[in-house]
Amino acid sequence: MSRSSNAATVSAAAIAVAAAIAGTATASENPASSGSSTGSSSTTPTTTPTTTTPGDLGTVDVVVTKPPKVKKPKQTAADRRREAARKFLAERKRASKLDSAQAKLDVTSSPFAGLDSPLMSSPLENVSNETLDSFRVPPFLLPIYQAAGVEYGIRWEVLAAINEIETDYGRNLSVSSAGALGWMQFMPGTWESYGVDANHDGVKDPSNPVDAIFAAARYLKASGASESIERAIFSYNHADWYVADVLKRAKELAALPSDLVGALTGLTMGRSPISGSSSYSKGSSNGVSIYGQSGAAAVAVQDGQIVQIGNSKRLGNFIRLRDVYGNVYTYGHLDSISSQHVVPRSDSKAVTVSAESAPAAPTAASSSNSTGKERLFAEPQRPASYAAGGSRQVVATADTGATTSVSSGQLGRYLAGAYSLRRDQVALKPLRKGSQVIAGTILGRVGPASLAFDKNNAATQRAAKKLGIAQPPHLRFEIRPAGTGAPRINPTPILDGWRLLDSSDIYRASNPMIGSSAGKATIGQILLMSKEALERRVLANPKLDIYECGRQDIQAGGIDRRVLATMEFLTSSGLELGITSLNCGHGYLTASGNVSEHSSGSAMDIATINGISVMGHQGAGSITDSTVRKLLTLQGTMKPHQIITLMQYAGADNTMAMGDHDDHIHVGFQPGGMPTGDGGAATTAVLAPSQWGRLVGRLDQIENPNVSMTPSRYSIKVRVKVRPR
């Protein structure tokens, strides 16, 4: 045993006390030192104490013994699991004791806490026809309201209600008698102070819906909306009747099912289904004919899965795509259907042949590195097996096959419009039922075959005049909304919305906020970015540590734009993230046997936040807790379907506590048309079949506002600061 001596100087006060104690003991033991003397008269002892100050205190040696170091046994995987289980049980026990306090904390810490009284009523389970008939919001505005609401902590329904009262959703942009102007009726002085250039086109324009709606949200926040939404609305317009009217209309919008709002918002975020110049007239529930140039590409309007390819008497050559929201798009009367599509490049699967010489029969691909438990069937096509999960196995195996390389200069044959991919980042696979395709994928071509279905009516003649073609070919385009039993709807209002959103300068390629040297975009601008812009930002973001295989998923366009936007949303909120799972490397099925949201690129796992591991850092007040609370502020179509940790939050319908999520946060979005996640519930119709026709009929009656492509005379120039990332 080792011993070490440390010399410590003891304080004077301590020595004095010790000396006093020692002196008393010595006097009692030595009679000669007493106060009396023999032969002398006795004296009265004094009552005044005497203080003796020692001259030399010296030092005291204190011996400190150090115990020997004990080597800790190496922790096994079983030990770690037991420790995680103990922490999980302890967390649940603590949560049960503090349930009421936690619920109160959830409400008071919400950025929408001031809205709980008038607006937090539960959405209607059954939507009445009266509710549908009263819907007046142009769908293309929904993502703008939601993005502005998330950035400034304002419910999107409040912004929509103000917009309706002020200018009837932009249909009446005349200057008021008081001098208020623009989309949200700002006074010029107020606009100069609170106006924003939300779309980064170099001006803050009160007549641009994006700039104006973001500015209104900014003004409400500055007016104290987080504490009292009523007071903030009163500040916007000093009238009690105005406050009551805004809240009444906002409450009506809040009563709509979130799935319905999400489906409508998802429909507005698409792109044109045909490349180049085009023309279409008023359609019907049977679809609409979109006229274009001969050889124009039929383009995937969203990321999604091919659910059918075929030929029929009504549609001729056709292909059907189901997007990540569950909406199904039909492309009919095609001259040809593409045989291949781009996928993330994997060198272990790639076959070095040219794009023009695809293999006659696909060969089996090497099995993926699955980390989840998968239930497999020997004969998945049998009815019982198919119903119990074999259908997912059939779809999963349908998209396997050898990949081919893209020849030099040929990537434009497979992707339409502007894209940021290089041919060395992707490979080609056969396009077939079950294929996962990205937005912009060329699904087929328009040509002479469509003329056999042309009725040469007034719509054809108008298209011929516009396009300068005697007999313009066309694409037959149909939309069936998400949900079992949903009918086809008239695509015309949706196509109009896509054009209007594009004219609002959100997705234009020259937008400085989406370039390779993009400056610091705000949270709201990020939520409105195109998928291509988000991919570039995510891959260049130094606050994101993404595993290499996951970066390849992103480069090849295989990750849902909602996942990408959520990454950027969190990092713009001041967090640095370690992403350990996207699609690549994750199993097709979850441990409970349902299709994993990772398999469609619709989920991510976060393992570290600001350099702190999620493992061991969960519970109220932890870094994991603060991250989840940020995720809970997302609205509309950006609201995650699942947020899984060891914690569950009162009042939140998308958080789950699971013991095997002790080391990461799972953030997942519902892929359309399939049961996913641990609940495994299939997509249900958000409206009765007859009500979809009623809603789209209502949307068709809504007069869309005119959105100018040029700034108004009331716009104010701003300096756009572009900073390298």
HELIX and SHEET records of a PDB file:
HELIX    1   1 ALA A   12  GLU A   29  1                                  18    
HELIX    2   2 PRO A   31  SER A   33  5                                   3    
HELIX    3   3 ALA A   77  LYS A   97  1                                  21    
HELIX    4   4 ASP A   99  SER A  109  1                                  11    
HELIX    5   5 ALA A  113  LEU A  115  5                                   3    
HELIX    6   6 ASP A  116  LEU A  119  1                                   4    
HELIX    7   7 ASN A  129  ASP A  133  1                                   5    
HELIX    8   8 PRO A  139  LEU A  141  5                                   3    
HELIX    9   9 LEU A  142  TYR A  152  1                                  11    
HELIX   10  10 TRP A  156  THR A  167  1                                  12    
HELIX   11  11 PRO A  188  TYR A  194  1                                   7    
HELIX   12  12 PRO A  209  ALA A  222  1                                  14    
HELIX   13  13 ILE A  229  TYR A  236  1                                   8    
HELIX   14  14 ASP A  240  ALA A  254  1                                  15    
HELIX   15  15 SER A  258  THR A  268  1                                  11    
HELIX   16  16 PRO A  383  SER A  385  1                                   3    
HELIX   17  17 TYR A  386  GLY A  390  3                                   5    
HELIX   18  18 SER A  391  ALA A  398  1                                   8    
HELIX   19  19 LEU A  411  ARG A  413  5                                   3    
HELIX   20  20 ARG A  423  GLN A  425  5                                   3    
HELIX   21  21 PRO A  448  PHE A  453  5                                   6    
HELIX   22  22 ALA A  458  LEU A  467  1                                  10    
HELIX   23  23 THR A  492  SER A  503  1                                  12    
HELIX   24  24 PRO A  512  ILE A  514  5                                   3    
HELIX   25  25 ILE A  523  LEU A  527  1                                   5    
HELIX   26  26 LYS A  531  ALA A  540  1                                  10    
HELIX   27  27 GLU A  548  GLN A  555  1                                   8    
HELIX   28  28 ARG A  561  SER A  572  1                                  12    
HELIX   29  29 GLU A  597  SER A  600  5                                   4    
HELIX   30  30 ILE A  623  LEU A  631  1                                   9    
HELIX   31  31 GLY A  636  MET A  638  5                                   3    
HELIX   32  32 PRO A  689  GLN A  701  1                                  13    
SHEET    1   A 2 SER A   4  ALA A   8  0                                        
SHEET    2   A 2 VAL A  60  VAL A  64 -1                                        
SHEET    1   B 2 VAL A 203  LYS A 204  0                                        
SHEET    2   B 2 ILE A 716  LYS A 717 -1                                        
SHEET    1   C 7 SER A 278  TYR A 280  0                                        
SHEET    2   C 7 VAL A 288  GLY A 292 -1                                        
SHEET    3   C 7 HIS A 474  ARG A 480 -1                                        
SHEET    4   C 7 VAL A 328  LEU A 334 -1                                        
SHEET    5   C 7 GLY A 316  ASP A 323 -1                                        
SHEET    6   C 7 GLY A 304  SER A 312 -1                                        
SHEET    7   C 7 GLN A 436  VAL A 437 -1                                        
SHEET    1   D 3 ALA A 297  VAL A 299  0                                        
SHEET    2   D 3 ILE A 442  ARG A 445 -1                                        
SHEET    3   D 3 SER A 336  ILE A 337 -1                                        
SHEET    1   E 2 GLN A 340  PRO A 344  0                                        
SHEET    2   E 2 VAL A 426  PRO A 430 -1                                        
SHEET    1   F 2 ALA A 350  VAL A 351  0                                        
SHEET    2   F 2 THR A 403  THR A 404  1                                        
SHEET    1   G 4 LEU A 544  ILE A 546  0                                        
SHEET    2   G 4 LEU A 577  SER A 581  1                                        
SHEET    3   G 4 ALA A 603  ILE A 609 -1                                        
SHEET    4   G 4 ILE A 612  SER A 613 -1                                        
SHEET    1   H 6 LEU A 544  ILE A 546  0                                        
SHEET    2   H 6 LEU A 577  SER A 581  1                                        
SHEET    3   H 6 ALA A 603  ILE A 609 -1                                        
SHEET    4   H 6 ILE A 665  GLY A 668 -1                                        
SHEET    5   H 6 GLN A 642  THR A 645 -1                                        
SHEET    6   H 6 THR A 655  ALA A 657  1                                        
END                                                                             
